């Protein structure tokens, strides 16, 4: 099987996995969907990344991943086990933005509130 055919097969597999996950969510109550919003968003983002990465994958890896059961769920579970730096990055970004605001106010001659 050619590499492009393998890529298409892999992408089809991922699409079917994502659709099955989405169908499961559609059957859920609103509260459960809200509670699982992070997972829903993450699964879509993992799907998109895998689709993008598939363009550069070797045929052997595409073959392995195509037969790997519940790949999206597996990758989501693996990702949850990773140390998270998103909160740190957000805090740093906020601190930087607040510093820039303060610097702009100070440079424009405004005084800080007492």
C-alpha positions as CSV (number, residue, x, y, z in Angstrom):
1,X,0.0,0.0,0.0
2,X,1.4,3.4,-0.9
3,X,2.1,6.0,1.7
4,X,-0.6,8.4,0.6
5,X,-3.2,5.6,0.8
6,X,-2.0,4.7,4.3
7,X,-2.3,8.4,5.3
8,X,-5.8,8.5,4.0
9,X,-6.7,5.3,5.8
10,X,-5.2,6.7,9.0
11,X,-7.1,10.0,8.7
12,X,-10.3,8.0,8.1
13,X,-9.7,6.0,11.2
14,X,-9.2,9.2,13.2
15,X,-12.3,10.8,11.8
16,X,-14.4,7.8,12.7
17,X,-13.0,7.8,16.2
18,X,-13.8,11.5,16.6
19,X,-17.3,11.0,15.2
20,X,-18.0,8.1,17.6
21,X,-16.8,10.3,20.5
22,X,-19.0,13.2,19.3
23,X,-22.0,10.9,19.0
24,X,-21.5,9.7,22.5
25,X,-21.4,13.3,23.7
26,X,-24.6,14.1,21.7
27,X,-26.4,11.4,23.7
28,X,-25.3,13.0,27.0
29,X,-27.1,15.3,29.3
30,X,-26.2,19.0,29.1
31,X,-24.6,18.9,32.5
32,X,-22.3,16.0,31.5
33,X,-21.3,17.8,28.3
34,X,-20.5,20.9,30.3
35,X,-18.4,18.8,32.8
36,X,-16.5,17.2,29.9
37,X,-16.0,20.4,27.9
38,X,-12.2,20.2,28.5
39,X,-12.1,16.6,27.2
40,X,-14.2,17.5,24.2
41,X,-12.0,20.4,23.2
42,X,-8.9,18.3,23.8
43,X,-10.0,15.5,21.7
44,X,-10.7,17.8,18.8
45,X,-7.3,19.5,19.2
46,X,-5.6,16.1,19.4
47,X,-7.4,15.0,16.2
48,X,-6.3,18.1,14.4
49,X,-2.7,17.7,15.5
50,X,-2.7,14.1,14.4
51,X,-4.1,15.0,11.0
52,X,-1.4,17.6,10.5
53,X,1.4,15.3,11.7
54,X,0.2,12.5,9.5
55,X,1.6,14.4,6.5
56,X,5.1,13.8,7.6
57,X,4.7,10.3,9.1
58,X,6.5,7.3,7.6
59,X,4.5,4.4,6.2
60,X,5.4,2.0,9.0
61,X,4.1,4.4,11.7
62,X,0.9,5.1,9.8
63,X,0.4,1.3,9.6
64,X,0.9,0.9,13.3
65,X,-1.3,3.8,14.3
66,X,-4.1,2.7,11.9
67,X,-4.6,-0.5,13.8
68,X,-4.0,1.0,17.2
69,X,-7.4,0.8,19.1
70,X,-8.9,4.1,20.4
71,X,-5.9,6.1,19.5
72,X,-7.5,9.5,20.2
73,X,-8.6,8.4,23.7
74,X,-5.1,6.9,24.3
75,X,-3.4,10.1,23.3
76,X,-5.8,12.1,25.5
77,X,-5.1,9.9,28.5
78,X,-1.3,10.2,27.9
79,X,-1.6,14.0,27.6
80,X,-3.4,14.2,30.9
81,X,-0.5,12.4,32.6
82,X,2.0,15.1,31.4
83,X,3.0,17.9,33.7
84,X,0.9,20.9,32.8
85,X,2.5,24.3,32.1
86,X,-0.6,26.0,30.7
87,X,-1.5,27.7,34.0
88,X,2.1,28.9,34.4
89,X,2.2,30.2,30.8
90,X,-1.2,32.0,31.4
91,X,0.1,33.5,34.7
92,X,3.3,34.7,33.0
93,X,1.3,36.2,30.1
94,X,-1.0,38.1,32.5
95,X,1.9,39.4,34.5
96,X,3.7,40.6,31.4
97,X,0.5,42.3,30.1
98,X,-0.1,44.0,33.4
99,X,3.5,45.2,33.5
100,X,3.1,46.6,30.0
101,X,0.0,48.4,31.1
102,X,1.7,49.9,34.1
103,X,4.7,50.9,32.1
104,X,2.5,52.6,29.5
105,X,0.6,54.5,32.2
106,X,3.8,55.5,33.9
107,X,5.4,56.7,30.7
108,X,2.4,58.7,29.7
109,X,2.5,60.7,32.9
110,X,-0.3,59.1,34.7
111,X,0.0,58.4,38.3
112,X,-0.8,55.0,39.9
113,X,-3.8,54.9,42.2
114,X,-2.9,55.1,45.9
